[in-house]
Amino acid sequence: MLLSFLRVVFGLMVVAIGLSYAQSDPSHAMIIFFGAVSLALLVVGVEWLVPRKSLAAIAGLFFGLIVGILITYGLSLILVLFADIYPALQSPALIANLKVLIGVIVCYFCVSSILQTKDDIRFVIPYVEFARQIKGQHPLVLDTSVVIDGRIADICETRIIDQRVLVPKFVVAELQAVADSSDKLKRNRGRRGLDVLNKLQNSTKIDIEIFEGAISRAEMSEPVDQKLVLLAKRLNGRLVTNDYNLNKVAQLAGVEIININDLANALKPVALPGEKLTVKILRPGQESGQGVGYLDDGTMVVVEGARDKIGEVLNINVTSALQTSAGRMVFGKVDDTVDPRHSREPAASR
């Protein structure tokens, strides 16, 4: 609202300056009037195409005016030099109106830029800071899949994240669209994502923000994945996602990726060959004689010679471990040296 009011006031001031000059040259009054209107529309149009950002502190308004006045002073000196060179510019009325016009245009651009600047830019005047200190060097940009997944909220609660966490406004819009879906499964996923987002906003352990800047109006028509990559690249941030395709696209664009699935796999305990584990056999394996069980962290354990022991808790010796795109798999064989009746709970649950 304030920015729209500023645009209207700017347009009226440019037209008023044009009419003021037209009084000294009535024969060209209409040309000057339409020229002033065209100039105002052109300047507002150029500024309007700049990516929209949120309103900053009121101190930014004064800072923008100060910068605009200083720049105007410098341009006025240059204008006077040109007037000495070109006789056509030596009209006192023309010089005076041009100085005012330059001042209005420069101050308008400076103030509109400040008003559209978020807290990620610090304006520091000696002993006065107009914006809060930003945590970390590279903000984390969350996509829709990682918000719906929900594990990011638990990760944030560990205080391991000291960067600013950004949730783009178009991601929130996508979550709302999924939550309003007629499909029950999608609707539940969307509502879960909104609950996770609400939990993140209420957390005091992270600095989270609903971000709506850095994307131009023309780029808003792009797919969500493309907008996420553009946003992360322009903010020099890291994109947090579980989406495999988005992961690949972002890597091709040179954007750093944090994949929650990769993080979860990296935190799973490592089972070394020769180590002993205790696991409950739940189903038969694909190969003859194999039985399959799972540790508490979801790691699949394939046990040789355990096909006929489904439902039993067995002690096994680890023979090898394999890391796949779906997670870690552990292979082992039954340890006959320990009586299964005296076996303990699975190692992952201890």
ABEGO torsion letter per residue (X at the ends): XAAAAAAAAAAAAAAAAAAAAAAABAAAAAAAAAAAAAAAAAAAAAAAABBBBBBBBAAAAAAAAAAAAAAAAAAAAAAAAAAAABAAAABAAAAAAAAAAAAAAAAAAAAAAAAABBAABBBBBBGBBABBBBBEABBBBBBAAAAAAGAAAAAAAAGABABBBBBBAAAAAAAAAAAABABAAAAAAAAAAAAAAAAAAABAABBBBBBABGBBAAAAABBAAAAAAAAAAAAGBBBBBABAAAAAAAAAAGBBBBBAAAAAAAABBBBBBGBBBBBBBABBBABBGBBBBBBAAGBBBBBBGAAAABGBBBBBBBABBBBBAAEBBBBBBBBAABBAAABBBBAAAX
